Amino acid sequence: MLTAARSWRNNGFRDRKGKTPANTELFYTLDNEVNQLEASGVAVGFIHIPREVRTQGSRRSKWLIHAQINTLADSLAKDGANRALIQESES
């Protein structure tokens, strides 16, 4: 997604056909947030989940995938918060 966002930014947030997607405002907002975070030294990354994974399988397997992603996101958020606290206390 990050690659797509960079391409869209370079193309004035237009798709390959030159059209403006319906959710362009969301990408503007996301792009601005990512730029602000990166400018303050926060590394931002995205995980692509292929469509096949999102659409295949039972409801339970989809729930497990989302649970794993949420667990990872929580862990990364807590790690980031702890690093910020450590940096703040060292200042």
RACORNOR-V925369 format. One record per run of one state. SS is the DSSP state (h for helix, s for strand, l for the rest). FROM is the first residue (numbers start at 1). TO is the last residue. If there is no record, write none. Layout:
ss=SS from=FROM to=TO
ss=SS from=FROM to=TO
//
This chain:
ss=l from=1 to=1
ss=h from=2 to=10
ss=l from=11 to=23
ss=h from=24 to=39
ss=l from=40 to=50
ss=h from=51 to=55
ss=l from=56 to=58
ss=h from=59 to=90
ss=l from=91 to=91
//
